[in-house]
Every structure is written in C-alpha cells, then in structure tokens.
Amino acid sequence: MPYAVLLTAGAERDLVAIHDHILDTDGASAADRVLQRLLEVAERLAELPDRGRHPKELLAIGIHAYRQIIMRPYRIIYRVVEEQVVIVLIADSRRDMQTVLTRRLLGA
C-alpha cells in the first residue's frame, strides 16, 4: 500500500523559490521541467519511503528521524510518519546545508 506524500508549507515555499530562480536564469521551460522532475522524484517515495539515506549533517548531531533523496543538485529532505512521507525541505545542495537544515528543522 503506497504512503501518502505530503509537502510542508516550507517545502512548498522551497519549490516556488527554486522555480522562480530557474525562471529568472533559464526561462519558463527549464523552470517547469525542474519543478515537474522534483515532484516526480518526491512522489516515488510513496512506494519506497525508506530508500533515502540519512543526511550526514543530521547524523553528526544525533538526529536519525530524517532521510534524503537527491536529484542533483537538489536534496529532498523528508521523514516517514506512520503511513505518510512528509517532505520538509527541498534545497540546492550547493548551499551550506548544515545551516539550512538547522534553521528549518531545529528552528535555530
């Protein structure tokens, strides 16, 4: 039975920001293509939610609740809660991920 895949408000804002950035730099077609691909990758988690690795930045501080799937250069960070895959962050992995993860997941 597939899991439900949900986006938090923060993850939805991430998608909008990614789309807007690509729209400004590479045009509508490229922005739409990347957005569609990110959504497809996220939806595939419905079938195999435990396939992602734990983010090393979170493991370093003892947090094992989150997993990630990579669609270069983007990282989709999520956690499995009962029968749901909750996507909490979608970010360009070239950013300082320790800071991004700490701010989003720990509210620091």
C-alpha distance (Angstrom), angle and dihedral (degrees) to the residues before:
residue distance angle dihedral
M1 . . .
P2 3.81 . .
Y3 3.76 121.8 .
A4 3.80 121.2 -122.1
V5 3.80 111.9 -108.2
L6 3.81 113.6 -144.3
L7 3.79 132.0 -177.9
T8 3.78 120.0 -145.5
A9 3.79 117.8 -136.0
G10 3.80 87.9 -103.6
A11 3.80 92.2 54.3
E12 3.80 90.3 48.7
R13 3.82 89.2 52.6
D14 3.81 88.7 49.3
L15 3.81 90.9 55.2
V16 3.80 91.7 49.2
A17 3.81 91.3 49.0
I18 3.82 92.4 48.3
H19 3.81 91.2 47.7
D20 3.82 92.2 47.7
H21 3.80 92.6 48.5
I22 3.81 93.2 50.4
L23 3.80 90.2 43.4
D24 3.82 89.5 56.3
T25 3.79 95.0 45.2
D26 3.81 106.3 31.5
G27 3.79 107.5 13.5
A28 3.79 139.2 -109.0
S29 3.78 97.9 -63.0
A30 3.80 93.7 55.0
A31 3.81 92.4 43.2
D32 3.79 92.3 51.1
R33 3.81 91.8 46.1
V34 3.83 93.5 52.5
L35 3.81 92.0 45.1
Q36 3.81 91.5 50.7
R37 3.80 92.1 48.0
L38 3.82 92.8 49.5
L39 3.80 90.2 51.0
E40 3.81 91.5 48.7
V41 3.80 91.9 50.9
A42 3.81 90.2 48.6
E43 3.82 92.4 48.7
R44 3.81 91.3 53.4
L45 3.79 87.9 65.4
A46 3.82 86.7 74.1
E47 3.82 89.1 77.4
L48 3.82 101.7 38.2
P49 3.79 109.6 17.5
D50 3.81 95.8 163.3
R51 3.79 94.8 56.8
G52 3.80 94.6 92.4
R53 3.78 123.2 91.4
H54 3.78 124.5 -120.0
P55 3.82 111.0 -100.9
K56 3.81 108.5 -105.2
E57 3.80 91.2 -138.4
L58 3.80 90.2 60.8
L59 3.80 95.3 41.2
A60 3.81 87.6 55.8
I61 3.80 89.5 63.3
G62 3.79 95.3 40.5
I63 3.81 100.0 -100.0
H64 3.82 113.9 138.5
A65 3.81 100.4 161.9
Y66 3.81 96.5 92.7
R67 3.78 133.4 68.0
Q68 3.78 133.3 -171.4
I69 3.73 139.0 -147.6
I70 3.78 119.7 -162.6
M71 3.77 128.7 -138.8
R72 3.77 99.7 172.1
P73 2.94 123.5 -82.6
Y74 3.81 90.3 8.2
R75 3.78 129.6 74.6
I76 3.79 121.1 -155.1
I77 3.81 109.6 -155.3
Y78 3.79 117.3 -162.2
R79 3.76 145.4 153.7
V80 3.77 130.8 -143.1
V81 3.80 113.1 -126.0
E82 3.80 114.2 -178.7
E83 3.84 104.6 -58.9
Q84 3.82 94.9 -13.5
V85 3.77 136.0 89.4
V86 3.79 105.9 -149.1
I87 3.80 113.1 -161.8
V88 3.78 108.7 -153.1
L89 3.81 103.9 170.6
I90 3.78 140.0 20.0
A91 3.79 112.3 -175.4
D92 3.76 143.5 158.0
S93 3.80 104.9 -99.9
R94 3.80 90.6 -141.8
R95 3.80 88.2 74.1
D96 3.80 123.3 88.3
M97 3.80 93.5 -82.9
Q98 3.80 94.6 -173.7
T99 3.80 89.8 62.0
V100 3.81 94.2 40.7
L101 3.81 92.5 50.3
T102 3.78 94.0 43.7
R103 3.80 92.7 51.3
R104 3.78 96.1 44.7
L105 3.77 102.1 38.1
L106 3.79 102.5 29.6
G107 3.81 98.5 30.9
A108 3.80 91.3 -128.1
